[in-house]
């Protein structure tokens, strides 16, 4: 698994724009800034909410591409792996990266894209 990179921010921004999750991610960021709040848990919950919002085939494929890139797997491998493995991948990404910053930057970029 690799660290999140700049290209991932753009991929996530496109997903956020397509799923209209800009406000939800902004809210997650604000929750994560509060004292005593578990940012890792917020990151996991937000990632799962984002995943659930990817109900259209286009956004689903975008999600597989994003997650596959970070996990250094093929998108089709993400699609066909057991769900608990996908959840574990998301947990590892959140744990190893500044996920709140990732969501913040993607949210800002998504807002800019919409304009």
C-alpha positions in Angstrom: 0.0 0.0 0.0 1.3 3.4 -0.8 0.7 6.9 0.6 -2.1 9.0 -0.8 -0.8 11.2 -3.6 -1.9 14.3 -5.5 -3.6 12.4 -8.2 -5.7 10.7 -5.6 -7.0 14.1 -4.4 -8.3 14.8 -8.0 -9.9 11.3 -8.2 -11.6 11.8 -4.9 -12.7 15.3 -5.9 -14.4 13.9 -9.0 -16.1 11.2 -6.9 -17.2 13.8 -4.3 -18.6 16.0 -7.1 -20.5 13.1 -8.8 -21.9 11.9 -5.4 -22.6 15.4 -4.2 -20.8 14.7 -0.9 -19.0 18.0 -0.5 -20.9 19.1 2.5 -20.7 15.6 4.2 -16.9 15.7 3.9 -16.7 19.2 5.1 -18.8 18.2 8.1 -16.5 15.2 8.8 -13.5 17.6 8.7 -15.2 19.9 11.2 -16.0 17.0 13.5 -12.4 15.8 13.2 -11.1 19.1 14.4 -13.1 18.9 17.7 -11.1 18.1 20.8 -11.5 14.5 22.0 -13.0 13.2 18.7 -11.4 10.1 17.1 -10.3 11.4 13.7 -9.6 7.8 12.5 -13.2 6.7 13.3 -14.6 9.8 11.5 -12.3 9.1 8.5 -13.5 5.5 8.3 -17.1 6.4 8.7 -16.8 9.1 6.0 -15.0 6.7 3.7 -17.8 4.2 4.2 -20.5 6.9 3.6 -18.7 7.9 0.4 -18.5 4.3 -0.7 -22.3 3.8 -0.1 -23.0 6.9 -2.1 -21.2 5.4 -5.2 -24.4 3.6 -6.4 -24.0 4.6 -10.0 -21.7 2.5 -12.1 -19.6 5.5 -13.1 -18.9 6.4 -9.5 -18.5 2.8 -8.5 -15.8 2.4 -11.1 -14.2 5.6 -10.0 -14.1 4.3 -6.4 -12.5 1.0 -7.5 -9.8 3.0 -9.4 -9.1 5.3 -6.5 -8.9 2.5 -3.9 -7.0 0.2 -6.2 -4.4 2.8 -6.9 -3.8 3.5 -3.2 -3.8 -0.2 -2.3 -1.6 -1.0 -5.4 -4.2 -3.4 -6.7 -6.1 -3.6 -10.0 -9.6 -2.0 -9.8 -11.2 -5.3 -10.7 -9.4 -6.9 -7.7 -11.0 -4.3 -5.4 -14.4 -5.1 -7.0 -14.1 -8.8 -6.5 -12.4 -9.0 -3.2 -14.4 -9.9 0.0 -16.0 -6.8 1.5 -14.2 -7.2 4.8 -10.9 -6.9 2.9 -12.1 -3.7 1.4 -13.1 -2.4 4.8 -9.6 -3.4 6.1 -8.0 -1.6 3.2 -9.9 1.6 4.0 -9.0 1.3 7.7 -5.3 0.9 6.8 -5.5 3.9 4.4 -7.1 6.1 7.2 -4.5 4.9 9.7 -1.4 5.5 7.5 -2.4 8.9 6.0 -3.7 12.2 7.2 -7.2 11.3 6.0 -8.8 14.4 7.3 -6.5 16.6 5.2 -7.2 14.3 2.3 -10.9 14.8 2.6 -10.5 18.6 3.2 -8.4 19.1 0.1 -10.7 16.9 -2.1 -13.8 18.8 -0.8 -12.2 22.2 -1.6 -11.2 20.9 -5.1 -14.7 19.5 -5.7 -16.2 22.9 -4.8 -13.8 24.6 -7.3 -14.7 22.0 -10.0 -18.4 22.7 -9.6 -18.0 26.4 -10.3 
